[in-house]
């Protein structure tokens, strides 16, 4: 084939023949370099097996989990995320078909997860049985997740004066997608299903800019206003009717290490936010021992690593952190009016 190309160019004159020679040898050199590159990559695979999974169990498919997560969101919000209109007369058939398809796909991915991180004493038969139980347990949680999401949408509508309808919140607000995905992933996380919960929440993170770890526990009526840059860590505990704004971090203050200097996994590292707390934009709250008491307000750009009693107002003034009981602050205030 390369020779035929050369002669076709040659028939058109010396100039074309010269160009053809250059192209011909360039391709040969490229093929040779490609072979060398492949050899180097294969050598890297042999030397650094920890970054690949050749000859191991088949990992859950990232793309399949993304696809399933989108399908699950359509189940949670029927008619909102579909291209075609959905009529009530079609709802039963459509729901049954979606559950059947998603259940089959999800079981396949859960089996891969359990094979990757099997439980003690599990054999092939037990893994398949555990897969079915886990998948069905997850799907049975969807009605309860929908109940919680209704409270989240209501909280968004009540907490945002720009919101015109529940429909606008569901189809347009990034917090709904992020929270819905986290609530589903949290069910799988609580069942100790490896990899899949994190794939789900990172998919939502990429789409929304909201990073909610599947390990976090979140109460009902949760609202994230705007949402960009919000980070909620694995062991964070968030109560009911909590509202947070963009750029808020609920993170770890430090990491305990074992005698070999390795970070100890599974410890309580992230704060607890009690009921009816509001946290304004850019606030950073760190530490597993940090508890923000119920009905408290944390001002924007506050750095907080200590607990706060209930009914407190927390404000940063220069380098100083000021915590005042709300009962001592008369009337309605705005941040611009408030003087420490």
C-alpha positions in Angstrom: 0.0 0.0 0.0 2.8 2.4 0.9 4.6 1.5 -2.3 1.6 2.1 -4.4 1.2 5.6 -2.8 4.8 6.3 -3.7 4.5 5.4 -7.3 1.3 7.4 -7.7 3.1 10.5 -6.4 6.1 9.6 -8.7 4.0 9.7 -11.8 3.1 13.3 -11.1 6.7 14.5 -11.4 9.9 14.7 -9.4 8.6 17.1 -6.8 5.7 14.8 -5.9 8.1 11.8 -5.8 10.3 13.6 -3.4 7.4 14.4 -1.1 6.3 10.8 -1.4 9.7 9.5 -0.3 9.6 11.8 2.8 6.1 10.6 3.7 7.1 7.0 3.2 10.1 7.1 5.5 8.3 9.3 8.0 5.6 6.6 8.3 8.3 3.9 8.7 10.0 5.8 11.4 6.7 6.4 13.2 5.8 2.7 13.0 9.2 1.9 14.5 8.8 4.5 17.3 5.2 3.3 18.0 6.6 -0.3 18.5 9.2 1.1 20.9 6.6 3.1 22.8 4.3 0.0 23.1 7.3 -2.0 24.5 8.0 0.7 27.0 4.4 0.8 28.2 4.3 -3.0 28.5 7.5 -2.8 30.5 5.9 -0.2 32.8 2.8 -2.5 33.3 5.1 -5.3 34.4 7.1 -3.1 36.8 4.3 -1.1 38.3 1.4 -3.4 38.5 -0.2 -1.4 41.3 -1.6 1.1 38.9 -3.4 -1.3 36.7 -5.7 -4.3 37.1 -4.4 -6.8 34.5 -5.3 -10.4 35.3 -7.2 -9.3 38.3 -11.0 -9.3 38.8 -13.0 -7.1 36.5 -13.6 -3.7 38.2 -16.9 -2.0 38.0 -17.3 0.0 34.8 -17.0 3.7 35.4 -19.0 4.5 32.3 -21.7 1.9 33.2 -22.0 3.4 36.7 -22.5 6.8 35.2 -25.2 5.5 32.9 -27.0 3.7 35.8 -26.8 6.8 37.9 -28.5 8.8 35.2 -31.2 6.1 34.9 -31.7 6.1 38.7 -32.2 9.9 38.6 -34.9 9.4 36.0 -36.6 7.0 38.3 -36.4 9.5 41.2 -37.7 12.3 39.0 -40.0 10.8 36.4 -40.7 13.0 33.5 -38.1 15.6 34.4 -34.9 14.2 32.9 -36.3 12.5 29.8 -36.2 13.8 26.2 -39.7 12.8 25.4 -42.8 13.7 27.4 -44.1 11.1 29.9 -47.8 10.6 30.2 -49.4 9.2 33.4 -50.9 6.3 31.4 -47.3 5.2 30.5 -45.9 5.6 34.0 -46.4 2.0 35.2 -45.0 0.4 32.1 -42.1 2.9 31.9 -41.2 2.4 35.5 -41.3 -1.4 35.3 -39.0 -1.4 32.2 -36.5 1.0 33.8 -36.4 -0.9 37.1 -35.8 -4.2 35.2 -33.0 -2.8 33.0 -31.3 -0.9 35.8 -31.5 -3.8 38.2 -29.8 -6.1 35.8 -27.0 -3.6 35.0 -26.5 -2.7 38.6 -26.3 -6.3 39.7 -23.5 -6.9 37.3 -21.5 -3.9 38.6 -22.2 -4.9 42.3 -20.9 -8.4 41.6 -17.7 -6.9 40.3 -17.4 -4.8 43.4 -17.9 -7.8 45.7 -15.4 -9.8 43.7 -12.9 -6.9 44.0 -13.4 -6.7 47.8 -14.9 -10.0 48.9 -16.2 -10.5 52.4 -14.6 -13.1 54.6 -15.5 -16.7 53.6 -17.4 -15.7 50.5 -17.2 -18.1 47.5 -18.7 -17.6 44.1 -22.2 -18.8 45.0 -22.2 -16.6 48.1 -21.0 -13.6 46.1 -23.8 -14.0 43.6 -26.4 -14.4 46.4 -25.0 -11.3 48.2 -25.1 -9.4 44.9 -28.8 -10.0 44.5 -29.6 -9.1 48.1 -27.5 -5.9 47.9 -29.1 -4.8 44.6 -32.6 -5.4 45.8 -32.0 -3.7 49.1 -30.7 -0.7 47.3 -33.7 -0.5 45.0 -36.1 -0.9 47.9 -34.5 2.3 49.4 -35.6 4.4 46.4 -39.0 5.4 47.8 -37.5 6.6 51.0 -34.8 8.5 49.1 -37.6 10.2 47.1 -39.3 11.2 50.3 -36.1 12.8 51.5 -35.6 14.6 48.1 -39.1 16.1 48.4 -38.0 17.8 51.6 -34.7 18.9 49.9 -36.6 20.5 47.0 -39.0 22.2 49.5 -36.0 23.5 51.5 -34.5 25.0 48.3 -37.8 26.6 47.3 -38.3 28.1 50.8 -34.7 29.1 51.1 -34.1 30.8 47.8 -36.2 33.9 46.9 -35.1 33.5 43.3 -36.8 30.1 43.0 -40.1 30.3 41.1 -41.3 26.7 41.3 -40.4 23.2 42.4 -40.0 22.3 38.7 -37.3 24.9 38.2 -35.4 23.6 41.2 -35.5 20.0 40.0 -34.5 20.6 36.4 -32.0 23.5 37.0 -30.5 23.5 40.5 -27.2 21.5 40.7 -27.7 20.8 44.4 -30.7 18.5 43.6 -28.6 16.3 41.4 -25.6 16.2 43.8 -27.8 15.5 46.9 -29.9 12.9 45.1 -26.8 11.1 43.9 -25.2 11.2 47.4 -28.3 9.9 49.1 -28.3 6.9 46.7 -24.5 6.4 47.1 -24.8 6.6 50.9 -27.1 3.5 50.9 -24.5 1.5 49.0 -21.7 2.9 51.2 -23.5 1.8 54.3 -23.7 -1.8 52.8 -19.9 -1.6 52.3 -20.1 -1.9 48.5 -16.7 -0.9 47.3 -15.9 1.6 44.5 -19.4 2.2 43.2 -20.6 4.8 45.8 -17.5 6.9 45.1 -17.8 6.6 41.4 -21.4 7.9 41.7 -20.6 10.9 43.8 -17.6 11.8 41.8 -19.8 11.7 38.7 -22.1 14.3 40.3 -19.0 16.2 41.5 -17.8 16.6 37.9 -21.2 17.7 36.8 -22.1 20.1 39.6 -18.9 21.2 41.3 -20.4 19.9 44.6 -18.3 17.2 46.3 -20.4 15.2 48.7 -18.7 12.0 50.0 -21.0 9.0 50.1 -20.0 8.3 53.7 -21.5 11.6 55.0 -24.8 11.3 56.7 -27.3 14.1 55.7 -30.7 14.8 57.3 -33.8 15.9 55.5 -34.5 19.3 54.1 -30.9 19.9 53.1 -30.2 22.9 50.8 -27.0 23.9 49.1 -27.4 27.4 47.6 -25.4 27.9 44.4 -23.1 25.0 45.4 -19.9 25.5 43.5 -16.9 24.4 45.5 -18.8 22.8 48.4 -16.9 19.9 50.0 -18.4 17.6 52.6 -16.1 14.9 53.9 -16.6 11.2 54.6 -17.5 11.3 58.3 -19.4 14.6 58.3 -22.8 14.4 60.0 -25.4 17.0 58.9 -28.7 17.4 60.7 -32.1 18.5 59.5 -32.9 21.7 57.8 -29.3 22.7 57.3 -28.5 25.3 54.6 -25.0 26.0 53.2 -23.7 28.2 50.5 -21.0 28.0 47.9 -17.4 27.4 48.8 -18.2 25.8 52.2 -15.9 23.0 53.4 -16.7 20.5 56.1 -13.3 18.9 56.3 -10.6 17.2 58.4 -8.3 19.1 60.6 -5.6 16.5 60.8 -5.0 12.8 60.2 -3.9 10.4 62.9 -1.1 8.0 61.9 -0.1 4.6 63.0 3.4 3.5 64.2 4.5 3.2 60.6 3.5 6.7 59.7 0.4 5.7 57.7 -2.9 7.5 57.9 -5.4 5.6 60.1 -8.6 5.0 58.1 -12.1 5.1 59.4 -11.7 7.6 62.2 -14.1 10.5 62.8 -12.4 13.4 61.1 -15.2 15.7 59.9 -17.5 18.0 61.8 -21.1 17.5 63.0 -23.6 20.1 62.0 -26.8 20.0 64.1 -30.3 20.9 63.1 -31.3 24.3 61.6 -27.8 25.6 61.0 -26.9 28.1 58.3 -23.3 28.3 56.9 -22.5 31.2 54.6 -20.2 31.2 51.6 -16.5 30.4 52.0 -16.7 29.1 55.6 -14.3 26.3 56.5 -15.2 24.0 59.4 -12.7 21.3 60.3 -12.3 18.4 62.8 -14.1 15.4 64.0 -14.5 16.9 67.5 -16.1 20.1 66.1 -19.8 20.4 66.6 -21.9 23.3 65.4 -24.8 23.6 67.7 -28.4 23.7 66.6 -29.9 26.9 65.1 -26.4 28.5 64.9 -25.2 30.8 62.0 -21.7 30.7 60.7 -20.7 33.8 58.7 -18.9 33.7 55.4 -15.2 33.2 55.2 -15.0 31.9 58.7 -12.3 29.4 59.7 -13.6 27.3 62.5 -11.9 24.4 64.3 -13.8 24.5 67.6 -17.3 23.6 68.7 -20.0 26.2 68.9 -23.0 26.1 71.4 -26.6 26.1 70.0 -28.1 29.4 69.0 -24.7 31.0 68.3 -23.6 33.6 65.7 -20.0 33.0 64.6 -18.1 35.8 62.8 -14.5 36.4 61.9 -13.2 39.9 62.6 -9.7 40.2 61.3 -7.7 37.4 62.9 -10.2 37.0 65.8 -13.1 34.6 65.9 -16.2 36.0 67.7 -18.9 33.7 69.0 -22.0 35.4 70.4 -25.3 34.0 71.6 -28.0 35.1 69.1 -30.2 36.2 72.1 -27.7 39.0 72.8 -28.2 40.5 69.3 -31.3 42.6 69.0 -33.6 42.6 66.1 -32.9 41.6 62.5 -29.4 42.3 61.3 -27.3 42.1 58.1 -23.6 41.5 58.0 -23.1 45.1 56.9 -25.0 46.5 59.9 -23.4 44.2 62.5 -20.5 45.7 64.4 -18.5 43.6 66.9 
